[in-house]
Structure formats: structure tokens, C-alpha cells
């Protein structure tokens, strides 16, 4: 009986201890399952956020490539325009220099120079050339009164030069 009582006491103590251990393990299992559910939900949320960030990154990369392409096109346009403007400024500077070289009045050429030049054209008949020659050798009649000598060309491009220099 004593042995039985000791054995029963051992069994009762072990049963209580094992039941308590099972309850603690079940509680720990429940807590771990809750943690697993929590971490699964967190993982799903973070996966969703990662997907959104990946999409943002791909959009930004595309925007960056498009902006780079636009900048390259704009640089090409700028370089072309700059070269055109540089050539125009250079041409203006050369034109101003030429105009400044020509900024003087020119004397009147001999009278009827244009008419005398007609004598050398092959299209003019010989009879017309002889008539022109006779006309040019005549003394001017009624033109002895001397008028003030006019310039053949008076330079009038000072305003143009001033405008171009601005």
C-alpha cells in the first residue's frame, strides 16, 4: 500500500506537472501562431509596399531616361542654334567691316559712260555703234553752265552700320 501510495503520489504530481507543461506549451503554440499570423500580415504589407516602390522606381527610371533624351535633343538644338547665331554674328561683323570700308562718296564718272559701254556689245548693230560714237564726240551744247559737281554715289548707310553694331 505504501508503495502504491507513493506511486500514486508520483503519478498525481507528474500528471499535474505534465498538464501544466501541456497548457504552457499550448499557450506558447497559440502565441507563436499569433506571431506567425502577425508576421505573415506584415510580410504581405511589406511585399505590397516593395511592389509599389519597385513600380515607382521603374517610373522614375523611365522619366529619367525620357528627360535625358529631351536634354540631348535640346542640347543638339542649342548647339545648332548657337552655331547659326555665331555664324550670323560673324557675317554681321564682316558686313560692318565691308560697309565701313565703303563709307565714302564716289565721284561722278565721265558723262555717258553707260552709253559708251554700249559700243562694245556684240548685239548692237554697227550702224547704231557709229551713231553712238558720233553722238559722244559732239561738244555738249547748252550745258556749258556748270552745275555743282554731284557725286556719282553718296554713302547713305551710316544708319545701317549703327543698327548692325547694336
C-alpha positions in Angstrom: 0.0 0.0 0.0 2.8 2.4 0.9 4.4 1.7 -2.4 1.1 2.2 -4.1 0.5 5.5 -2.3 4.0 6.7 -3.2 3.5 5.6 -6.8 0.0 7.3 -6.9 1.5 10.5 -5.4 4.3 10.4 -8.1 1.6 9.9 -10.8 -0.6 12.7 -9.5 2.4 15.1 -9.2 3.7 14.1 -12.7 0.1 14.4 -14.2 -0.3 17.9 -12.7 3.2 18.9 -13.9 2.6 17.4 -17.4 -0.8 19.0 -17.7 0.7 22.4 -16.7 3.5 21.9 -19.2 1.0 21.0 -21.9 -1.1 24.1 -21.1 2.0 26.3 -21.2 3.1 24.7 -24.5 -0.4 25.2 -25.9 -0.3 28.8 -24.8 3.1 29.2 -26.4 1.8 27.5 -29.6 -1.1 30.0 -29.6 1.2 32.9 -29.1 3.6 31.6 -31.8 0.6 31.1 -34.2 -0.5 34.7 -33.5 3.1 35.9 -34.1 3.1 33.9 -37.4 -0.2 35.5 -38.5 1.1 38.9 -37.5 4.4 38.4 -39.3 2.6 37.0 -42.4 0.3 40.0 -42.5 3.4 42.3 -42.0 5.2 40.4 -44.8 2.2 40.8 -47.1 2.0 44.5 -46.3 5.8 44.9 -46.9 5.6 42.9 -50.1 2.9 45.2 -51.3 4.9 48.3 -50.4 8.0 46.8 -52.1 6.0 46.3 -55.3 4.8 49.9 -55.1 8.3 51.1 -54.6 9.6 49.0 -57.5 6.8 50.5 -59.7 7.9 54.0 -58.5 11.5 53.2 -59.3 10.6 51.9 -62.8 8.5 55.0 -63.4 11.3 57.3 -62.2 13.9 55.4 -64.3 11.7 55.9 -67.3 11.2 59.6 -66.5 14.9 59.9 -66.1 15.6 58.3 -69.5 13.0 60.5 -71.2 14.4 63.6 -69.5 17.9 62.7 -70.6 16.7 62.1 -74.2 14.9 65.5 -74.1 18.0 67.2 -72.8 20.1 65.6 -75.5 17.6 66.8 -78.2 17.6 70.3 -76.6 21.4 70.3 -76.5 21.6 69.4 -80.1 19.1 72.1 -81.0 21.0 74.6 -78.8 24.3 73.7 -80.5 22.8 74.1 -83.9 21.2 77.4 -83.0 24.4 78.6 -81.3 26.4 77.8 -84.4 23.9 79.6 -86.6 23.9 82.6 -84.3 27.7 82.6 -84.2 27.9 82.4 -88.0 25.3 85.2 -88.2 27.3 87.4 -85.8 30.5 86.7 -87.7 28.8 87.6 -91.0 27.4 90.8 -89.5 30.8 91.8 -88.3 32.3 91.2 -91.7 29.4 93.1 -93.3 30.0 96.0 -91.0 33.7 96.0 -91.8 32.9 96.0 -95.6 30.4 98.8 -95.1 32.9 100.9 -93.1 35.5 100.4 -95.9 33.0 101.7 -98.4 31.8 104.6 -96.3 32.9 107.4 -98.6 31.3 109.2 -101.5 32.3 108.4 -105.1 33.0 110.9 -107.8 30.8 111.2 -110.9 32.2 109.1 -113.7 32.7 110.5 -117.1 29.5 111.6 -118.7 27.5 109.0 -120.6 29.9 106.1 -119.6 27.0 103.7 -119.7 26.1 104.8 -123.3 29.7 104.5 -124.4 29.8 100.9 -123.0 27.0 100.0 -125.4 29.5 100.3 -128.3 31.3 97.2 -127.1 28.2 94.9 -127.1 28.0 92.4 -129.9 24.2 92.7 -130.0 24.3 96.3 -131.1 24.4 96.7 -135.0 27.4 98.5 -136.5 25.3 101.4 -137.7 24.0 102.0 -134.2 27.5 101.9 -132.8 28.7 104.5 -135.4 25.8 106.8 -134.5 26.6 106.4 -130.7 30.3 107.2 -131.5 29.3 110.3 -133.4 27.0 111.4 -130.6 29.6 111.0 -127.9 32.2 113.0 -129.9 29.9 116.1 -130.1 30.5 119.0 -127.9 27.8 119.5 -125.3 25.5 122.3 -126.4 23.8 124.4 -123.8 25.4 122.6 -121.0 28.3 125.0 -120.5 26.7 126.3 -117.4 28.5 124.3 -114.7 26.3 122.9 -112.0 27.8 121.9 -108.8 29.6 118.6 -109.2 27.4 115.8 -107.9 28.8 112.6 -106.6 28.1 109.5 -108.6 27.2 107.8 -105.3 26.8 109.3 -101.9 27.2 106.9 -99.0 24.0 106.7 -97.0 24.4 103.6 -95.0 25.6 105.2 -91.7 22.2 104.3 -90.1 22.6 100.7 -91.3 26.0 100.4 -89.7 24.8 101.9 -86.4 21.8 99.5 -86.4 24.1 96.5 -87.1 26.5 97.4 -84.4 23.8 97.4 -81.8 
